[in-house]
Amino acid sequence: MALGITVGASNSVAVAAAGEDSDSVRTCPSVLRLSAGAPPALGATAAGDGRHSREVLLEGFLARVGDPVDMLAEDGTAHSAADLVAAAVTCLMDEMDTGSRAPGPTVACHPAWWSGHTVDIQRAAFDRAGLHAVTLVPEPLAALRWLTASHGPRTDGAVVVYDLGATGLTVSVLRTGDHAGLLGAPLRSTDIAGAEFDLLTMRYVLANVTDANDLDPFDPAVERELATLRERCRTAKEELSINTATVVRVRVNPADPHSSNVRLVRGELEDLLRAPLQRSTDLVRDAVHRAGLAIGDIGGVLLTGGGGAIPLVAELISSEFGLPVVAAPAPAQTSARGAALLAADLADAAARVPAAPPASIGSDTEELPTVALSATPAVASASAAPPLPTTAAGPRSGKRRLAVVAGAVVVLGLLATGTVAIGTGIQSNPASTNTSTPARAGEIAATAGAQPGDPTDPNAPVAVADPASPTSNRPKTEAGQSGTPAATTVAVVDSRPATGQPAAPPAEPGAAQPAPQPQPAPAPAPGPGPKPQPPTAPTVPSLPTGVLNDTVDQVGGTVGTVLRAPGQILGGNGG
């Protein structure tokens, strides 16, 4: 059994949808009775047992939902308005639950003008009351569901829901079709309300009573009679929605046991209500514009609420906008019936969900404990296995490999820009020249600590060879200066290979670079050449500057003839 509930400001409606044409409807006043030791009672059962009863009657709580100030009862107790609405929903659910039908989903409607914060407060109140399964939907959406079920599915478009209730008028614009929902914020006016229409009708009736001017409005007895008269005028207003005339019984003087009757016709009532209803068309126009639409984009107007049954409402809206107007036989029940249809949709959707697979999964999970995955013998066997190589070897091999690669890169860079090698001496054997590496700028070999008589003797003559002179392979020697304190030999070799001679292959990466062999050189120039400058790049390791400068001075003249090209590492021009 799917249940739809609407708690209104004046009346509450519950509709149980169990099948086609078998809906059960329950309507009662929104008056709640609270008493100690008894569950809350709603509607006609809320009448007290006596004048001195300790029971409390509360009404008008729907408009107070979301108010941080609680409602005060006659006995001084404070009650949350949201909790009172939850109690009213609980009472309606208990009354509709006859026990002969299986329980189903429940959908409760809330006013469209409620904010999101107010809806959250009401949702929390439902949870406190144990109504976790109750679904909250706006009243216009529920009314649109009834419209779809009663007049067929609608295509993509928009409709206006004109909800005229007891406490105000709410106009909402909704999208139809597969993506139905609210468009824009609903607009509400409390000046156009069913309670205001009841007051206008009562004033008109009192104006037709001869002794109404003699009433004392502060007399408690007169106040009770006026409250009763207002209820009779409300009933007369509802009757004039069906009939063309009715009679209102008036008894305003408590001392007079006789009462008078006032005849009221529909035309008179419509004259009273025409002005406020005409203003309601402006509210409809504003709501449509705020939704970003024009009147021509609206496909129709749906009337809901108790005031939707007034014939003048449909007449004014249809003539003002030229739109079709639709209303249920009982507009006050439209939202509740739509909520019941939504609850039935939820029940159908739950029935279409495939059932869970049988308990085979449970049997599989029962077999899991039999598999000993974390037994300790497995750990022991693992410890007995031969030890694996430590992970530290990986990083060391990687570092060693990185060092080798870096050394190779440095060597290749030196080969590309010029090589500087430091050896233990200069070998005079020409056959070992195949181990030298070619250089673009030049090479300098420095030796120290040679023994006497050794080819690397520091007092041995210095040979300077010119690769461009193929006539002689024997180097020309010059005697070193006597008394030179250190043993250092410097050979300067032009990196450009001679014509017809292939360049020497590069040395292996990481291997020590031997000193280049001297090449035959022509006779020195007549005059001494400029003092050679130290190279700037690549950086040459620091050498014994004292001995080196003396030696370079001795061979300066020869260097000038060898290095003729400008821009070489030694920077001389030979002239």
LOTI-171365 format. One record per residue: x, y, z of N, C-alpha, C in turn; residue in three letters. Coordinates in steps of 0.1 Angstrom, whole numbers, plus 5000, padded with zeros to 4 digits. Layout:
<fivos>
XYZXYZXYZALA...
</fivos>
This chain:
<fivos>
500849885000500050005000500950125000MET500850204990501550334988500750444995ALA501350535002500650635010501250775006LEU500250865004500651005001499951095012GLY500751185018500251265029500551415026ILE499551495029499751645029499151705041THR500051765049499651835061499451985057VAL498252035057498052175053497852265065GLY497652385062497452485073496052465079ALA495052425071493752415076493352265077SER493652185067493252045066494451965062ASN494351835067495351735063494751625056SER495451575046494851475037495851355036VAL495351235036496151115034495351025024ALA496150985014495550905003496450775002VAL495750655003496350525001496050474988ALA497050454979496850404966497250254966ALA496250174964496550024964496249964951ALA495750034941495349984928494550084920GLY494050044909493250124901491850144907GLU491450274908490150314913489850254927ASP490850244935490650184949491350274959SER491450404957492150484966491350514978ASP491950514990491350545002491850685007SER490850775010491150905013490750935027VAL491551005035491251045048491551195049ARG490551275053490651425054490251465068THR491051545075490751595088491351735091CYS490851805100491451935103492851925109PRO493652025106495052015111495052075125SER494451995134494452035149494951915156VAL495951935164496651825171496351835186LEU496051725192495751715206496951645213ARG497451705223498551645231498151625245LEU498351515251497951485264499051395270SER499251405283500151325290499751175291ALA500551085288500250945289499450895277GLY499250965266498450925255499150975242ALA499050895231499650935219498951065213PRO499551135205498851255199497651215190PRO496751295190495551275182495351395172ALA494851365160494751465149493251465144LEU492751585142491451605136490351595145GLY489251525141488051525149488251455162ALA489251365163489451295176490251385186THR490551505181491351595190490551685199ALA489151665199488351735208488551695223ALA488651795232488851765246487751695252GLY488051625264486951555271486151655280ASP486651765283485951855292486651985293GLY486052085300486552215301487852215309ARG487852135319489052125328489952015325HIS489951975312490851865308492251925307SER493151835309494651875309495251855295ARG494351825286494851815272495151945265GLU496051945256496452075249496052055234VAL495452165228495152165214496052265207LEU496652225196497552305189497152305174LEU497252425168496952435154497752545148GLU497752555135498652655128500152635129GLY500552505131501952475133502652465120PHE501952455108502752435096503452565092LEU502852675094503552805091504752835100ALA504852765111505852795121507052705120ARG507052615110508152525108509352605104VAL510552585110511752665107511952785116GLY510852815124511052925134511852875146ASP512852945149513652895161512952905174PRO511852985175511053005187509952895187VAL509852815197508852715198507452775200ASP506452685197505152725200504752705214MET504052795220503552785234502152735234LEU501952635242500552575244499852655255ALA498552625257497852685268498352655282GLU498952545283499452505297500952555299ASP501452635289502752695290503852605285GLY503552485280504652405274505052455260THR506252425257506852475244506952345235ALA506552365222506652255213507252305200HIS508052225194508652255181507652235170SER507452335161506552315150506852195141ALA508152175138508452065130508151925137ALA508251915150507851795157506351775156ASP505651885156504151875156503751825142LEU504451875131504151825118504451675117VAL505551635123505851485123504851405131ALA504351465142503351395149502051385141ALA501651485133500451475125500651375114ALA501851365108502051255098501951125104VAL502551105116502450975123500950935126THR500151035130498751005132498050955119CYS498351025108497650985095498150845091LEU499450815093499950685089499250575098MET499050605111498450505119496950485115ASP496250595112494850585108494750505095GLU495650525085495550455072496050315073MET496750275083497250145084496250055091ASP495349995082494349905088494849765091THR495949735086496549595089496149495078GLY495149535069494749445059495649445046SER496449555045497349575034498749575038ARG499549525029501049535032501549675032ALA502349715042502849845042503749875030PRO503749995026504550045014505250175016GLY505850235006506450355008505450475011PRO505950575018505150685021505850815016THR505150905010505651025005504851135011VAL505451235018504851345024505251475016ALA504251565015504451685007504751795017CYS505551895012505852015020505552135011HIS505252245016504952365008506052404999PRO505752454987506752494978507552614982ALA506952694991507652814995508652795006TRP508752665011509752635022511152655016TRP512052705024513452705020514152575022SER515352565017516052435019516352415034GLY516652525041516852505056515652455063HIS514452505059513252455065512952315062THR513252275050513052135046514052045054VAL515252085056516152015064515751995079ASP515152105084514652095098513451995099ILE512651995089511551905089512051755087GLN513051745079513651605077514251555090ARG514851645098515451605110514351575120ALA513251645120512151605129511551475125ALA511451435113510951305109511951195114PHE513251225113514151125118514051105133ASP513751215141513651205155512351125158ARG511351135150510051065152510150925147ALA511250875141511350745136510750725122GLY510550835115509950835101511050845091LEU512050745092513150755083512750715069HIS511750635067511350595053510450685046ALA510050795053509150895046509950985037VAL509451005025510151085015509451215014THR510151325014509651465014509751514999LEU508651564994508651624980507851754981VAL508151844972507351974971505951944966PRO504952014971503551994967503352014952GLU504052114945503852124930504252004923PRO505351934927505851814920504851704921LEU504251684933503251584935502051614927ALA501651744926500451774918500751754903ALA501951774899502251744885502251594882LEU502551514892502451374890500951334888ARG500051394895498651364894498251414880TRP498651524875498351574862498751484851LEU499951424852500451334842499651204842THR499251154854498451034855497051054850ALA496451174852495051194849494851234834SER495751314829495651374815496751324806HIS497451224809498451164800499751234802GLY500751164797502151224797502251344789PRO502951444794503151574787504551584781ARG504551644770505851664764506651774771THR507851804766508651904772507952034771ASP507852104782507152234782507152284796GLY506152364799506052424813504552444816ALA504252424829502952454834503052534847VAL501952604850501852684862500952614872VAL501452594884500652534895500152654904VAL498852674904498152784912497552714924TYR498352734936497952674948497352774957ASP496052774959495352874967494852804980LEU495552824991495252755003494652845013GLY494652795025493952875036494752995041ALA496052985040496953095045497653175034THR497453135022498153215012498053144998GLY498553224988498553174974500053154970LEU500353044965501653004960501552974945THR502353044937502353014923503752964919VAL503752844913505052774909504952744894SER506152754888506352724874507152594873VAL506652494866507352364865507552324851LEU508652254849508952194836508352054835ARG507852024824507251894821508151814813THR507751684811508551594803509451504812GLY510551454806511451364813512251434824ASP512451564822513251634832512351734840HIS511251684846510351764853510951824866ALA510651944869511152004881510652154881GLY511052214892510652354894511552444886LEU510952554880511652654873511552784880LEU512652824886512652944893512052924907GLY512053034915511553024929510053054929ALA509252974936507853004937507553134944PRO506453194940506053324946504853304955LEU504853374966503753354976503253484981ARG501853494983501253604988500253564999SER500353625011499453595021498153685021THR498153785012496953865011495853805004ASP496253704995495253634988495153494994ILE494253465002494153335010492753305013ALA492553175015491153125018490653185031GLY491553205041491153265054490653405052ALA491253485043490853615040489453615033GLU489253515025487953505018486853475028PHE487153395038486153365049485853495057ASP486853575059486553695067485753795059LEU485953805046485153895037483653845037LEU483553715036482153655036481453685050THR482153665061481553695074481153835076MET481953925071481654065072480354105063ARG480254035052479054065044477854005050TYR477953895057476753835064476353925076VAL477353965083477054055095476454185090LEU476854235079476254355074474754345071ALA474254215069472854195066472054155078ASN472754155090472054125103471754265109VAL470454275114470054405119470654445132THR470754345141471354375155472854345156ASP473554345145474954325146475754435152ALA475154555151475954675156475954675172ASN475054595178474954595192475954495199ASP476754435191477654335196478854395204LEU479254325214480454355222481554265218ASP482554305210483554215205484454155216PRO484454225228485354175238484654085248PHE483354055245482653955253483053815249ASP483553735259483953595255482853525248PRO481553535252480453465246480353515232ALA480453645229480353695215481553645207VAL482753635213483853585206483653445201GLU483053365210482753225206481753215195ARG480753305195479753305185480253355172GLU481153445172481853495160482753385154LEU483453315162484253205157483353095150ALA482253075156481352975150480753025137THR480453165136479953215124480953215113LEU482153235117483253235106483353095100ARG483252995109483252855103482052825094GLU480952885097479752865089479952935075ARG480553055076480853125063481853045055CYS482752985061483652905053482952785046ARG482052725053481252615047480352665036THR479752785038478952845027479752875015ALA480952925017481852955005482152824998LYS482452715004482652594997481452544991GLU480252564997479052514990478752594978GLU479052724978478852804966479752764954LEU480752694957481652644946480852534938SER479852474944479052374937477652424934ILE477052484944475652534942475752684939ASN474552734935474452884932473952964944THR473452904954472952974966472952894978ALA473052954989473052885002472552975013THR472352925025471853005036472852985048VAL473153105054474053105066473253145078VAL473253055088472553085101473453165110ARG472853275115473553375123472853385137VAL473753375147473253395161474453465168ARG474353595168475453675174475153725188VAL473953725192473553765206473353645214ASN474253615224474053495232472853495240PRO472353615243471153625252469853585243ALA469953595230468753565222468853425217ASP467853345222467953205218467653185203PRO467053275196466653265182467853315174HIS467953255162468953285152468253335139SER468953405131468453455118469253385107SER468653375096469253315084469553425073ASN470753425068471153515057471353435044VAL470653475034470753405021471953465013ARG472753375008473953415001473953344987LEU474153414976474253354963475653364958VAL475953284947477353284942477753424936ARG476853484930477153614924477653714935GLY477053714946477453804957478853764962GLU479053634963480453594968481453634958LEU481153614945482153644935482453794934GLU481553884937481754024938482754054949ASP482653974960483554004971484953954968LEU485053854960486453784958487053834945LEU486353904937486953944924488254024925ARG488254124933489354214934490654134939ALA490654064949491853994953492253884942PRO491253824936491653724926492153784914LEU491753904911492353974899493754014902GLN494154044914495554074918496353944917ARG495753834918496553704917497153684903SER496453734893496953724880498353794878THR498553904885499853964885500953874891ASP500553804901501553714907501853594897LEU500953554890501253444880502153504869VAL501953624865502753684854504153704860ARG504353744872505653764877506453634879ASP505653524883506353394885506853344871ALA506053364861506453314848507753394843VAL507753524845508853604840510153564848HIS509953544861511153504869511653374866ARG510853284860511353154855512053164842ALA512153284836512753304823511953264812GLY510653264813509653224803508753334800LEU507953324789506953404785505553334787ALA504553414787503153344789502953254777ILE503453284765503253184754503953054756GLY504953044765505652924767504952834777ASP503952874783503152794793502152714786ILE502052584790501152494783499752484790GLY499752534803498452524810498652564825GLY497552574832497552614846496752504854VAL497452454864496852354873496452424886LEU495152404890494652464902494652364913LEU495252394924495252314936494852394948THR494752324959494352384972492852404972GLY492352434985490852444986490352554978GLY491052664976490552784968490452754953GLY491152644949491052614935489752564930GLY488852534939487452494936486552604933ALA486952734936486052844933486052864918ILE484852874912484752884897485353014892PRO485253124900485753244895487253244893LEU488053164900489453154898489753104884VAL489152994879489452944866488953044855ALA487853114858487353204848488353324846GLU488853374857489753494856491053454849LEU491653344853492953304847492753274833ILE491753204829491553164815491353284806SER490553384811490353504803491553594803SER492353594813493453684814494653634805GLU494953504805496053454798495753374786PHE494553334784494153254773494753114774GLY494953054786495552924787494452824792LEU494652704789493752594795493952584810PRO492952574817492952554832492452424835VAL493152344844492852214848492752214863VAL491752144868491552124883490951994885ALA491351934897490851804901489451824906ALA488651714907487251724914487351784928PRO488451744935488751794948490151854948ALA490251984945491652044944492452034956PRO491752034968492452024980493251884982ALA492851784974493451654975494451624964GLN494651724955495451694944496951654948THR497551734957498851704961499051564968SER498051534976498151404983497951294974ALA497051304964496951194954498151184945ARG498751294942500051284934501151224943GLY501151254956502151194964501951044965ALA500650994966500450854966500950784953ALA500750854942501250794929502750794929LEU503450894935504850884936505350774945LEU504550754956504950634965504750504958ALA503750494949503550374941504650354931ALA505150464926506350454917507550404924ASP507750444937508850394945508750254947LEU507450204950507250064952507549984940ALA507150034928507449954916508949954913ASP509550064916511050064913511749964923ALA511249954935511949864944511649724940ALA510449694934510149564930510949514918ALA511349614909512149584897513549564900ARG514049594912515449574916515649424917VAL516649364910516949224911517249184925PRO516749064929517049014942518548974944ALA518948974956520348944959520648794955ALA521748754951522048614948521948534960PRO521648404958521448314969522748304978PRO522548224989523548224999524848144995ALA525048134982526348064978527548154982SER527348284982528448364986528848345001ILE527748315009528048295023528748165025GLY528448055016529147935018530647955014SER530948035004532348065000533048125011ASP532448225018533148285029533348195041THR532448095042532647995053533947915050GLU534247895037535347805034536747885036GLU536648015037537848095038538748055050LEU538148035062538948005074539747875072PRO539347785063540047655062541347675055THR541547785048542847805041543747875050VAL544847805054545847865063546847955055ALA546448075053547348165045548448225053LEU548248245066549148315075549848215085SER550048095081550647995090552148035093ALA552648005105554048035108555047945101THR554747815098555747735091556247795078PRO555347865071555747925059556848035061ALA556748095072557848195076559148125079VAL559048015086560247935089560947885077ALA560247835067560847785055561447895047SER560848005048561348125040562748165047ALA562748155060564048195066565148095064SER564747965062565747865059566347865045ALA565747935036566147945023567548015022ALA568347995012569648065011569448205010PRO570348285016570148425016570248485002PRO569448585000569448654987570448764987LEU570848804976571848924975571149044982PRO571949114989571449234996571149344985THR570149424989569749524980570749644979THR571849634988572849744988573649734976ALA573849614970574649594958574149674947ALA572849684946572249754934572649894934GLY572549974945572950114944574450134942PRO575250034948576750044946577050024931ARG576449924925576749894911576250014903SER575150074907574650184900575550304901GLY576150324913577050444915578350414907LYS578850294908580050264900579850284885ARG578650234880578350254866578250404863ARG577650474872577450624870578850694869LEU579750644878581050704878581750684865ALA581650554860582350524848581750604836VAL580450614836579850694825580250834826VAL580250894838580651034840582151054836ALA582950954839584350964834584450964819GLY583650874813583650874798583251004792ALA582151054799581651184793582751294794VAL583451294806584551394808585651374797VAL585951254795587051224785586551264771VAL585351234768584851274754584751424753LEU584451494764584351644764585751694762GLY586751634768588151684767588651654752LEU588251544747588551514733587951614723LEU586751664727586051754718586651894718ALA587151934730587652074731589152084733THR589851984736591251994739591651904751GLY592651834750593051744761594251794768THR594251784781595351814790595751694798VAL596851644796597351524802598551544810ALA598651484822599851494830600451354831ILE601651334827602351214827603551214835GLY604351104835605551094842606751134834THR606551154821607651194812607251184798GLY608151224789607951224775608751114769ILE608151024762608850914756609250954742GLN610450924739611050974726610850874715SER610150754718610050654708608850694699ASN609150714686608150754677607050644675PRO607450524678606450414675605250424684ALA605350494696604250494705603250614703SER603450674691602550794688601150744685THR600850614683599550574679598650574692ASN599250594704598350594716597950734720THR598450834713598050964717596751004711SER596051094717594751134713594851264705THR594151284694594251414687593551514695PRO593951644694593351754701593151864691ALA592151934693591852044684592752164687ARG593052194699593852314702595252284705ALA595552174713596952144716597052064728GLY598152004731598251924743599551974750GLU599551964763600751994771600951874781ILE602151824781602451714789603551764798ALA603451744811604351784821604851664829ALA606051644831606651534839607551594849THR607651514860608451554871609051434877ALA610251454883610951344891611651244883GLY612151274871612851174863614351154868ALA614851044865616251004869617251054859GLN618451074862619451114852619651004842PRO619951044830620150944820618850894814GLY617750924820616450874816615950964805ASP615150914796614551004786613751114792PRO613251084804612351184810613151274820THR614451284818615351364826614951504824ASP614851584835614451724834615451804827PRO616751764828617851834821617951794806ASN617151704802617251664788616751774779ALA617251774767616751884757615251874754PRO614751984751613351994748613151994733VAL612351904727612151894713610851954709ALA610852024699609652084693609652054679VAL608551984674608351934661607252004654ALA607452034641606452094633605851984624ASP604551964626603851854618603851884604PRO603952014600603852044586605152014578ALA606251984585607551954579607751804578SER607551744566607751604565609151564562PRO610051654562611451614557612151534568THR611851554580612751494590611851444601SER612151324606611351264617612151284630ASN613351334630614151354642613851484648ARG613651494660613351624666614651704668PRO614451834667615651924669615651954684LYS616751944690616851964704617552094708THR617252134720617852254725618252224739GLU619352254743619852224756619152314766ALA618752254777618052334787619052424794GLY618552524801619352614808620052544820GLN621252584822621952524833621552584846SER621452494855620952534869619552544870GLY618752484862617252494863616952404875THR616252454885616052374897615152264896PRO614152254888613152144888613352064875ALA612851944875612851854864611551854857ALA611351934847610051934841610251944826THR609551874818609651874804608251904798THR608152004789606952044783607052024768VAL606051954762606051944747604752004742ALA604852084732603652144726603552094712VAL602452034710602151964697600952024691VAL601052054678599952104670598951994668ASP597652024671596651914670596151884656SER596551964647596151944633597051834627ARG596551724622597351624616597951674603PRO599151624600599851664588599151604576ALA599451664564598751614552599251474549THR598151394546598451254543598651164555GLY598551214567598751134579597351124586GLN596951004589595650984595595751024610PRO594551074615594551104629594550984638ALA595151004650595250884659593850864665ALA593550734667592250704673592150754688PRO590950774693590750824706591150714716PRO591550764728591950664739590650604745ALA590850494751589750424758589350514770GLU587950514773587450594784588050544797PRO588450624805588950594819590450554819GLY591050534807592450494807593350614808ALA594550604813595450714815595950764801ALA595950894799596350944786597850964786GLN598550894777600050914776600451054770PRO601551094772602051214767602251204752ALA601851304744602051304730603551304726PRO603851234715605151224710605551354702GLN606751404703607151524696607151494681PRO606851594673606851594659608051674654GLN608551644642609651724636609251864634PRO610051964637609752104635610752174627ALA610452274620611452354613612252434622PRO613252504616614152584624613352704630ALA613752744641613052854648613252984641PRO612353074644612353204638613453294643ALA613953394636615053474641614853544654PRO613653594656613353664668612553594678GLY612653624691611853554701610353594699PRO609553504701608053524700607453574713GLY606253604712605553654724605353544734PRO605353574746605153474757603753414756LYS603753284755602353224754601553244767PRO600253254765599253274776598653134780GLN598353114793597752994797596352974791PRO595952864787594552844781593452874792PRO592352914786591252944795590252834797THR590052754786589152634788589652524779ALA589652404783589352364796590352394807PRO589952384819590852424830592052334831THR593252384831594452294831594852274846VAL595152154850595552134864596852224866PRO596952264879598052354883599352284881SER600252354875601652294873602652384880LEU603852334881604952414888605152534879PRO604652644883604752764874606152814872THR606952804882608352854881609152784870GLY609152654871609852574861609252584847VAL607852584847607152584835607452714827LEU607452824834607752954827609152954822ASN610152904829611452904824611552824811ASP610852704812610952614800610252684788THR609152744791608352804780609152914773VAL609952994782610753094776611853044767ASP612252924770613352864761612852824748GLN611552784747611052734734610052834729VAL610052954733609053054728609253084714GLY610453094709610653124695610153014686GLY610352894691609852774682608352774682THR607752804693606252794694605652894684VAL606253004682605753104673605653064659GLY606552974655606552924641605552804640THR605352734651604452614650603052654650VAL602652744659601152784660600952904652LEU600652894640600353004631598953054631ARG598052964634596652994633596253074646ALA595553184644595053254656593953184663PRO593753214676592653154683592953024689GLY594252974689594552844695594652864710GLN594852754717594852754731595952844737ILE597152844731598252924736598153074732LEU597353104723596953234719598053314712GLY599153254708600253324701600053334686GLY600553424679600453434664601753404657ASN602753364665604053314658604853434653GLY604553544653605353654647605753744658GLY
</fivos>
